[in-house]
Amino acid sequence: MQSKLAVIIGGTSGVGKHTAIDLANQNYHVIIVGSRADKGRQAQADISQATGNQAVQLALADLSTKTGVQQFAHQLAAMTDHIDILLNSIGVMLPERHLSADGYDLNLVLNYLTHFWTIQALLPLLKHSDQARILLVGALPFVINHAKVSLPDFDAPATSKYNAMTVTAQATAARVLLTLALSERLTATNVTINIFHPGYVPDSNFGAGGSWVSRLTGRILGESFARKNSPIGAWLATAPELTHTSGHFYDDRLRQVRLSKQYTRSKANDLWRLSSQY
């Protein structure tokens, strides 16, 4: 029997690499996606060595622009005719405002627009699977349900008081809305989408560009309120009982979490229309 294929964007470290190891241990053919060749090759070797699975490939891509995402989709289409699991675990928090080549805030691009673009670009390959699953990464349930849920402003002008945490939180909430919007649009297909809190993954690069105080705070919160190296990603990717489950948020203990009333279908549809303009 042919092994299933998982594409893990951001699979060279953190949540993505941890999930890649879990899936490789279950005999999945895994393609990890990263932007740095040296880091990617090391992660590829680490995953194969840890699992004994030699069906681990590396794809290099710049996903900070829509053109880069489209090129990546063409690259994958040359490697495979289908995708069974798509996990996008990219997440950054750049302390200062930086613009992508397209002129958009990189915190918004890498934490949200890249996710929207890659799903759109890879849907044809996902639909060629017997049953495909898309997984996105969220945050602590408390953070998700107490965040201010509003539409991102991709064309916001630069200000002297840039708050990376606010922008990143807005992008995280947008991923939840994207999950709701896509689950509705994929109802009549063989593709599902869910979002999850990954727990505490020690080698995550999220917030690596921030101050030592923010990094220490993140570590303390992670160790205090989250399960270390939770198997949640692989469970959502493989559990037979989740074959038709879509549009939900799960915590690091494999429990479905009810979303706050701020996450409405109306906002999700508004975000979809807005995102489609970029």
C-alpha positions in Angstrom: 0.0 0.0 0.0 1.3 3.4 -1.0 2.1 5.6 2.0 0.2 8.9 2.4 1.8 12.2 1.7 2.1 15.1 4.2 3.3 18.5 3.2 4.5 20.5 6.2 5.1 24.2 5.6 7.5 25.4 8.3 8.6 21.8 8.9 12.2 22.6 9.6 11.6 23.5 13.3 9.1 23.8 16.0 5.5 22.5 15.6 6.1 21.6 11.9 9.2 19.5 12.6 7.6 17.8 15.6 4.6 16.9 13.6 6.8 15.7 10.7 8.5 13.3 13.1 5.2 12.0 14.3 3.9 11.4 10.8 7.2 9.9 9.5 6.9 7.4 12.4 3.6 6.4 11.0 5.2 5.7 7.6 4.0 8.9 5.9 5.9 10.3 3.0 6.8 13.7 4.3 7.8 16.9 2.4 9.0 19.6 4.7 9.1 23.1 3.4 11.5 25.8 4.5 13.3 28.9 3.2 16.9 28.0 4.2 18.8 25.2 2.6 21.2 24.5 5.5 18.5 24.4 8.1 16.2 22.4 5.8 18.8 19.7 5.1 19.6 19.4 8.8 15.9 19.0 9.6 15.5 16.4 6.8 18.4 14.4 8.2 17.1 14.7 11.8 13.6 13.5 10.9 14.9 10.5 8.9 17.4 9.6 11.6 14.8 9.9 14.4 12.3 7.7 12.6 14.2 5.5 10.2 11.9 6.8 7.4 13.9 7.7 4.3 10.8 9.1 2.5 11.5 12.6 3.8 12.0 15.3 1.2 12.9 19.0 1.4 11.3 21.7 -0.7 12.7 25.2 -0.6 10.5 28.2 -1.1 10.0 31.9 -0.5 6.4 32.1 0.6 6.4 35.8 1.5 4.9 36.8 -1.8 2.0 35.5 -3.9 4.3 34.8 -6.8 6.6 32.8 -4.5 3.6 30.7 -3.4 2.5 30.1 -7.0 6.1 29.0 -7.9 6.0 26.6 -4.9 2.7 25.1 -6.0 4.2 24.4 -9.4 7.3 22.8 -7.7 5.0 20.5 -5.7 2.9 19.6 -8.7 6.1 18.3 -10.3 6.8 16.2 -7.2 3.4 14.6 -6.6 -0.1 14.4 -8.0 -1.9 14.7 -4.7 -1.5 15.9 -1.1 -3.2 14.0 1.8 -2.2 16.3 4.7 -1.3 20.0 4.4 0.0 21.6 7.6 1.0 25.2 7.6 2.9 25.9 10.8 4.6 29.2 9.8 4.5 31.7 12.5 6.7 34.7 13.3 6.6 37.8 15.5 9.0 40.4 14.0 9.4 43.1 16.6 9.6 45.9 14.0 7.6 46.6 10.9 9.1 45.1 7.8 7.5 45.0 4.4 7.4 42.0 2.0 8.4 42.4 -1.7 4.7 43.1 -2.4 4.7 45.9 0.1 2.7 44.3 2.9 3.5 44.0 6.6 5.5 40.7 7.0 3.9 39.9 10.3 0.5 39.8 8.5 1.9 38.1 5.4 3.7 35.2 7.2 1.1 34.8 9.9 -2.0 34.9 7.6 -1.7 35.8 3.9 0.8 33.0 3.2 -1.7 30.5 4.7 -4.5 31.8 2.6 -2.4 31.8 -0.6 -0.9 28.3 -0.1 -4.3 26.7 0.6 -5.7 28.3 -2.6 -2.7 27.3 -4.7 -2.6 23.7 -3.4 -6.4 22.9 -3.3 -6.2 21.1 -6.7 -3.6 18.6 -5.3 -5.6 18.2 -2.0 -8.7 17.4 -4.0 -6.9 14.6 -5.7 -6.5 12.8 -2.4 -9.2 10.3 -1.3 -9.6 12.3 1.9 -7.4 15.4 2.5 -6.9 17.4 5.7 -5.7 21.0 6.1 -4.3 22.0 9.5 -3.5 25.4 10.7 -1.8 26.4 14.0 -3.6 28.7 16.5 -2.7 29.6 20.1 -3.7 29.0 23.7 -7.5 28.8 23.8 -7.6 31.7 26.3 -5.7 33.9 23.8 -7.9 32.8 20.9 -11.1 33.4 22.8 -10.1 36.8 24.3 -8.5 38.3 21.2 -10.1 41.2 19.5 -11.5 39.7 16.3 -11.4 42.2 13.4 -10.3 42.2 9.8 -6.6 42.8 9.1 -5.6 46.1 7.3 -3.1 44.9 4.8 -2.6 48.4 3.5 -2.1 50.1 6.8 0.4 52.9 6.7 3.5 52.9 8.8 3.2 54.4 12.3 5.7 55.5 14.9 4.0 53.1 17.4 4.1 49.7 15.8 2.9 46.9 18.0 4.0 43.5 16.7 2.1 41.6 19.3 -1.2 43.3 18.3 -0.6 42.6 14.6 0.4 39.0 15.2 -2.7 38.5 17.4 -4.9 39.9 14.7 -3.3 37.5 12.2 -3.9 34.6 14.5 -7.6 35.4 14.8 -7.7 35.7 11.1 -6.5 32.1 10.8 -9.4 31.0 12.9 -11.8 32.9 10.7 -10.1 31.4 7.6 -10.8 27.9 9.1 -14.5 28.7 9.4 -14.7 30.3 5.9 -12.9 27.4 4.3 -14.8 24.6 6.1 -18.0 26.1 4.7 -16.6 26.3 1.2 -15.2 22.8 1.3 -18.4 21.1 2.5 -19.1 19.3 -0.7 -15.5 18.1 -1.2 -13.2 15.5 0.2 -11.1 18.2 2.1 -11.5 19.2 5.7 -9.8 22.0 7.7 -9.2 22.4 11.4 -7.0 24.6 13.6 -5.2 23.7 16.8 -3.1 24.9 19.7 0.1 22.9 19.5 1.1 23.1 23.1 4.7 23.9 24.1 7.3 23.0 21.5 10.8 23.9 22.9 12.6 24.4 19.6 9.9 26.7 18.1 11.3 29.9 16.5 8.2 31.9 17.1 9.2 35.2 18.6 12.9 34.5 18.1 13.4 38.1 16.9 11.9 39.6 20.0 13.6 40.7 23.2 14.9 38.2 25.8 12.1 39.3 28.1 9.4 38.3 25.5 11.2 35.1 24.7 11.5 34.2 28.4 7.8 35.1 29.0 6.8 32.9 26.1 8.8 30.0 27.5 7.3 30.4 31.0 3.8 30.6 29.7 4.4 27.6 27.5 5.8 25.4 30.2 3.1 26.5 32.7 0.0 26.3 30.6 0.6 23.9 27.7 1.4 20.3 27.1 5.0 19.8 26.0 5.4 18.2 22.5 1.7 17.4 22.2 0.8 14.8 19.5 -2.2 17.0 18.5 -0.9 17.7 14.9 -0.4 14.1 14.0 -3.7 13.1 15.7 -5.7 15.6 13.7 -4.0 14.4 10.6 -4.6 10.7 11.0 -7.5 10.0 13.5 -10.2 8.0 11.6 -12.9 9.4 13.7 -12.1 12.9 12.3 -12.6 12.0 8.6 -15.6 14.4 8.3 -14.7 16.8 11.1 -14.1 20.3 9.8 -14.1 24.0 10.9 -13.1 23.3 14.6 -10.5 24.4 17.1 -8.6 21.9 19.2 -6.4 22.3 22.2 -3.1 20.6 23.0 -4.9 17.8 24.9 -6.9 16.7 21.9 -10.1 18.5 23.0 -12.4 20.5 20.8 -12.7 24.0 22.1 -15.8 26.2 21.6 -15.0 29.5 20.0 -16.2 32.8 21.4 -19.1 34.5 19.8 -16.7 37.0 18.1 -15.9 34.4 15.5 -18.9 34.7 13.3 -19.6 33.3 9.9 -20.3 36.9 8.7 -16.8 38.0 9.7 -15.3 34.8 8.2 -17.0 35.6 4.9 -15.9 39.2 5.0 -12.3 38.1 5.6 -12.5 35.7 2.7 -13.7 38.4 0.3 -11.0 40.8 1.6 -8.2 38.2 1.3 -9.3 37.4 -2.2 -8.3 40.9 -3.3 -4.6 40.2 -2.4 
